[in-house]
Amino acid sequence: MKLVVATNNRHKLEEIQAFLSPSIQLLTLADIGCTEELPETGRTLEANSLQKTKYLADYYQVDCFGDDTGLEITALQGEPGVDSAFYSGSRDAQANMQKVLTQLQGVTDRSARFRTVITLIIQEEIYQFEGIVEGTILEAPQGEHGFGYDPIFVPEGYDRSFAQMSVAEKNAINHRTRAVAKMVEFLNQ
């Protein structure tokens, strides 16, 4: 089976590929000649995931999936959420982290969760899968690995940030892995 992944993010592609059966061949946007920016104007993770995936299915007639991920912080009423990638007004991961840390100064409830929603479209049928990992926000970045908010997020049951974990360790427990696992289980049925 060939599936197009609705992303230009190499980190996402690597994380997802590690969990798929070899019988499922992932194709990139470049593989199908898609050079345009995929639409992401929804105000929820579900809407953005669907919008990107439906665009590919409609314009390229391919089976595909796309995801959207957000960091949802309790004390910030779910922000940055759907705006996680541009929370500071740019794609600058350091600036996005700093904005979160500034907003949480003096806040005791640092509970948060990473949430991924994957939309899969196969033969024009639409399916959605969600993965969540609960955790807390640190007071300062820790670790050198990962990307995005990984240096300030500690998953529940751990004493290290995602950025302090190896790729394999993080991939075993993260939100995207959980959503992909649900999708893979569905595909294997």
N, C-alpha and C positions, 0 to 999 in steps of 0.2 A: 504494500500500500504506500502511495506517495501522498504526503501531506505538506502543504505550504505553511510555513510559520510566519505569522504577521508581525515580524519584528526586524529591526536593523540592529538590535542590541545583541552583540556577540555573547555577553555574559548570560543572557537568558537562553540563547540557543544552546550553549555549552551545558548549562544546567539541565535543560529539557532533554537533550540528546542522550545524556548519561542514563536516563531512566526508561528509554523506549526500547522495545524489542528491535533487533536488527531487521526484522521483516517490515518495519515501518521506516521508510526513507523520508527524512526531512529535507524539504527544499527551501531555500532562502528566497527572499524577495528578488534578489539579483538573478537567481536561477530561472525565474519566470519573466524576467524583464521588467519588473515593477520598480520604477525609480522615483515615483511620486511619494510624497509624505502621506501616510495613511491618516484618515480623519480621526480625531479624538476630541470631539466637542461635547461629549456627554458629561453629565454632572455626577455620575456614579461609575464605579468600576465595571458593573454589569453593562451599562450603556456603552462605555468606551470599548470594552472587549467585543461586544456585539458589532459595533459600528465598524471597527477595523476589519473584523473577520468577514462581515457581510460585503464590505467593499471588495475584498479579494474574490469572494465567491461570485459576486455579480459581474465584475469587470474582467476577471480572468478565467471564469468557469473552472475553478479548482476546488478540490476538497482541502480544507484549511482549518487552522485554529489560530487564535490570537488571545492574548491575555492583557489584563491590566492589573497592576499591583499598587497598593497604597499602604502607607504607614498610618494607622489610626490611633491617635493618642486621646485617652479618656479625658484628661484635664483640658484638652483643647477642643472638646466636643467633636472628636473624630478627625480633626485636621492632623496633618496635611491631606490625608485621604487621597481623593482623586487628583489632587494637585501636587502630590509628592515630588514628582520629577522637576517641577518648576516652582516650588514653594517660596523660594527667595526672589522669584521673578526671572530666574535663569535656570539653566540645567547644571549649574555649578554645585556639585555634591557638598563641598565644604560650606558654601554659603547656605545651602538648604539645612544642613546639620546645625550650623550656627544659629539660624533663625529659630529652630526648635529649642535648642539649649537656652537661648535668650528668653523665649516665651515661658520656659519651665523654671526659670530662676525662682527659688523660694517656694516652689510647688512640691508638696509632699507626695501626692498621688502621681506616680510616674508610670502607671500602667499603660500599656499600649499593645497593639497587635499589628502584625503584618498580615494583609489579606490579599490573595490573588484570586481573580475570577478568570477562568478560561472559557472561551466560546469555541465550540467545535461545529463546523458545518460539513456534513457529509451527504452528498446527493441531495442538497437543498434542505436537509433536516438540521435543525438547530438544537444544540445541547449546551448546557453550561455546568461548570464544575468549580467548586470553591475550595480553597485551602487557607487555613488560618493557623498562625502560631502566635500564642500569647506571650507577653514578656514585659520588660520594663525598660525605661530610657535612663541611661547613665547620665552623670553630671558632666562628664567630659569624654571625648572619643578615646577608645582603647582598641589597639590592634592595627595590623597593617594589611590584612587580606580583605576580600570582598569588595563591595562597591555600595554607592548610595548611603543609606543610613546604617549600614552594618556596624560601623565603629561605635555607635551609641545605643544599639539594641541588644539586650541580653534576653535570650529565650527562656521561658519558664522552665525551672528545673536545672538550670545551668548557672555558673558563676563567671562566665566569660561572654564577651560580645561575639556576634557573628564574625566580626573582623579578626577575632583572636582564634578562630577555628580554622582547621584545614578545609579546603573545598569539599572534600568527601564528608567530613563531619557535618558541615553546614547543610550540604545537600541531603543528608540523611533525615534531617528534621525540619527543613524550612517550609514556608507557606507554598511556594511554587511547586515543590516536590509533592506536597500533599494534594494539590489540585491536579498535577500531572498524573499522580497515582490513580486518582479517581477516573481521569480520562482514559488512562491505559487499561484499567480494569474494564471500563465500558467497551473499549475497542477490542479487547480480547474475548468478549462474550459472543 
